[in-house]
């Protein structure tokens, strides 16, 4: 599906129906198909909406910078275009950073939050240098080089060794992204604000999810969010790394379905 949002033809999946609207924001360097295991499983109880952010998947990247706030504004435009007043907003990794930005700007539109394999802190100086190195790699060697470097961080060693279909699908999703979209997202993440101060301001039901083997955004990061957000729940997904929803969809979907009962 496509719709015109803020000067961009945004591509998205929408399962429709009268269930709780659930807006799912993909991470870097991915696209909306990351959430296919969720929209297939949860469609009977939720209206799942999964867009391609600008510069990813089939959504183009206009000229000019991309920031977390611009991504958030695009998502608000999508909700408006679909006639959705309030939604549960969920994001994985960079999608979680965008969910924080969305909440800061449009809290009245948020019915609940799902923060999956993400963290509230800004990049350290070392982290920023890592973003710059990835920008240079993307420009010099392309998206496949980014995918090659990211894959071991996205999935557990066991999955990499024994589940070739999952491994191939994750690598292909990253390798097909545009260099321009990858670079724009890296700049946005490098320059993002610290969201630690946002945690105490969150008043909606919140689910924090983390793969128990996630070394990028760790279980310790997840516990910090659970402790900082009043009433938040924490679900640790066994045998999962950074792409917990993609690597262990049944456990992820069970946690999400249980959470949706509360909102």
C-alpha positions in Angstrom: 0.0 0.0 0.0 1.1 3.6 -0.6 -0.1 7.0 0.5 1.1 10.6 0.1 2.6 11.8 3.4 4.5 15.1 3.8 5.8 15.1 0.2 6.7 11.4 0.3 4.9 8.4 -1.2 5.1 6.2 1.9 4.8 2.4 1.5 3.2 0.5 4.3 1.3 -2.6 5.4 -2.1 -2.2 7.0 -4.0 -5.2 8.1 -7.2 -3.2 8.6 -10.0 -4.2 10.9 -11.4 -2.7 14.1 -8.7 -3.9 16.5 -6.4 -1.7 18.5 -4.2 0.3 16.0 -0.6 -0.9 16.4 2.0 1.2 14.6 5.3 -0.7 14.3 8.5 1.2 13.4 11.4 -0.8 11.9 15.0 -0.4 12.8 18.2 0.2 10.9 19.0 -0.8 8.2 15.8 -2.6 7.6 12.3 -2.1 6.2 8.6 -2.8 7.0 8.9 -6.5 6.2 10.8 -6.9 9.5 7.3 -6.9 11.1 5.7 -9.6 8.8 5.7 -12.2 11.6 3.7 -9.7 13.7 1.1 -8.6 11.2 0.4 -12.2 10.2 0.0 -13.3 13.8 -1.7 -10.3 15.4 -4.1 -9.2 12.7 -7.1 -11.0 14.4 -6.7 -8.7 17.5 -5.0 -5.6 16.3 -4.9 -3.3 13.2 -1.2 -3.6 12.5 0.4 -0.8 10.5 4.0 -1.2 9.4 5.5 1.6 7.2 8.8 1.9 5.4 10.5 5.0 6.8 11.7 7.6 4.3 14.8 6.2 2.6 14.0 2.6 3.4 12.2 -0.1 1.5 10.0 1.4 -1.2 9.7 4.8 0.5 11.9 7.4 -1.2 14.3 9.8 0.6 13.6 13.4 -0.4 16.4 15.9 -0.4 17.4 17.4 2.9 18.3 15.8 6.2 16.5 13.1 8.0 16.1 13.3 11.8 14.2 11.3 14.4 11.7 14.1 14.5 11.2 14.1 10.8 10.6 10.3 10.9 8.1 10.9 13.7 6.3 13.6 11.8 6.0 11.3 8.8 4.4 8.7 11.1 1.9 11.2 12.4 1.1 12.1 8.8 0.5 8.4 8.1 -1.9 8.0 11.1 -3.7 11.1 10.0 -4.0 9.8 6.4 -5.5 6.6 7.8 -7.9 8.4 10.1 -6.3 6.9 13.3 -6.6 9.2 16.4 -4.5 7.1 18.8 -2.3 4.0 18.4 0.0 1.8 20.3 3.4 2.8 19.0 6.1 0.2 18.9 9.7 0.4 17.6 12.7 -1.8 17.4 16.2 -0.4 17.7 16.2 2.8 15.7 12.4 2.4 15.7 12.5 2.8 19.4 14.5 6.0 19.2 11.8 7.2 16.8 9.1 6.1 19.2 10.7 8.2 22.0 10.7 11.2 19.6 7.1 10.5 18.6 6.0 10.4 22.3 7.8 13.7 23.0 6.0 15.4 20.2 2.6 13.7 20.1 1.9 12.1 23.4 -1.8 12.6 23.0 -1.8 10.3 20.0 -0.1 7.4 21.9 -2.2 4.7 23.5 0.7 2.6 24.5 4.4 2.1 23.8 6.4 -1.0 22.8 10.2 -0.4 23.1 12.0 -3.4 21.6 15.7 -4.0 21.5 16.4 -0.3 22.0 17.9 2.0 24.5 17.3 5.6 25.8 20.9 6.8 25.9 22.4 9.0 23.2 25.5 7.8 21.4 28.8 8.1 23.2 31.7 9.7 21.5 32.9 6.3 20.6 29.5 5.4 19.3 29.4 8.6 17.1 32.8 7.6 15.6 31.3 4.2 14.8 28.4 5.9 13.0 30.9 7.9 11.0 32.8 4.8 10.1 29.6 3.1 8.9 28.8 6.2 6.8 32.1 5.9 5.1 31.7 2.2 4.6 28.3 2.5 3.1 29.5 5.2 0.7 32.6 3.3 -0.3 31.3 -0.3 -0.5 27.5 -0.1 -0.5 24.7 -1.7 1.5 25.9 -5.2 1.2 29.0 -4.3 3.2 26.8 -2.8 5.9 24.7 -6.0 5.9 27.8 -8.2 6.2 29.0 -6.3 9.2 25.6 -6.0 10.9 24.4 -9.6 10.5 26.5 -11.2 13.3 25.2 -8.5 15.7 21.5 -9.0 14.7 21.1 -12.8 15.3 22.5 -15.3 17.8 25.4 -17.5 16.9 23.0 -20.5 17.0 20.6 -19.0 14.5 23.5 -18.0 12.2 24.8 -21.6 12.3 21.5 -23.6 12.1 18.7 -21.4 10.6 19.9 -20.5 7.1 16.4 -19.2 6.0 16.3 -16.7 8.8 19.9 -15.7 8.3 19.4 -15.2 4.5 16.2 -13.2 5.0 17.8 -10.8 7.6 20.9 -10.3 5.4 18.8 -9.7 2.3 16.6 -7.1 4.0 19.6 -5.1 5.0 21.5 -5.5 1.7 18.6 -4.2 -0.4 18.4 -0.8 1.4 19.6 2.4 -0.4 22.9 3.9 0.6 21.3 7.3 0.8 18.7 5.9 3.3 21.4 4.2 5.4 23.5 7.3 5.6 20.6 9.5 6.5 19.6 7.1 9.3 23.2 6.9 10.6 23.3 10.7 10.8 19.9 10.8 12.6 21.0 8.2 15.1 24.4 9.9 15.7 22.8 13.2 16.4 19.8 11.9 18.5 19.1 13.4 21.9 19.4 11.5 25.2 16.0 10.1 26.0 16.7 9.2 29.7 14.7 12.2 30.7 11.8 11.1 28.7 11.3 7.9 30.7 9.7 9.5 33.8 7.3 11.5 31.5 5.8 8.4 29.9 2.3 7.8 31.4 0.9 5.3 28.9 1.1 1.5 29.3 4.6 0.4 28.1 6.1 -2.9 27.2 9.9 -3.2 27.0 11.2 -6.2 25.0 14.7 -7.5 24.6 16.5 -10.5 23.2 18.3 -12.2 26.1 21.4 -12.3 23.9 21.2 -8.8 22.5 24.7 -7.2 22.7 23.7 -4.0 20.8 20.9 -2.8 23.1 21.4 -5.0 26.1 19.1 -6.5 28.8 20.7 -4.0 31.1 19.4 -1.2 28.8 16.0 -2.8 28.9 16.0 -3.0 32.6 16.9 0.7 32.9 13.8 1.6 30.7 11.6 -0.7 32.8 12.8 0.9 36.0 12.5 4.4 34.6 8.9 4.2 33.1 6.2 3.9 35.7 4.4 0.6 35.5 6.4 -0.7 32.5 6.6 -4.4 31.8 9.7 -6.2 30.7 9.7 -9.3 28.4 13.0 -11.0 27.8 12.9 -13.2 24.7 14.9 -16.4 25.0 17.5 -17.4 22.4 17.2 -14.0 20.6 19.7 -11.3 19.8 18.9 -7.8 18.4 16.1 -8.9 16.0 14.1 -10.6 18.7 10.8 -10.2 16.8 12.2 -11.8 13.7 14.4 -14.4 15.3 11.8 -15.7 17.9 8.5 -14.4 16.6 6.3 -16.8 18.6 7.7 -15.6 22.0 7.7 -12.0 20.8 4.1 -12.2 19.6 2.9 -13.8 22.8 4.4 -11.0 24.9 2.9 -8.4 22.5 -0.5 -10.0 22.5 -0.7 -10.2 26.2 0.3 -6.5 26.4 -2.3 -5.4 24.0 -5.0 -6.8 26.4 -4.0 -4.0 28.8 -4.4 -1.1 26.3 
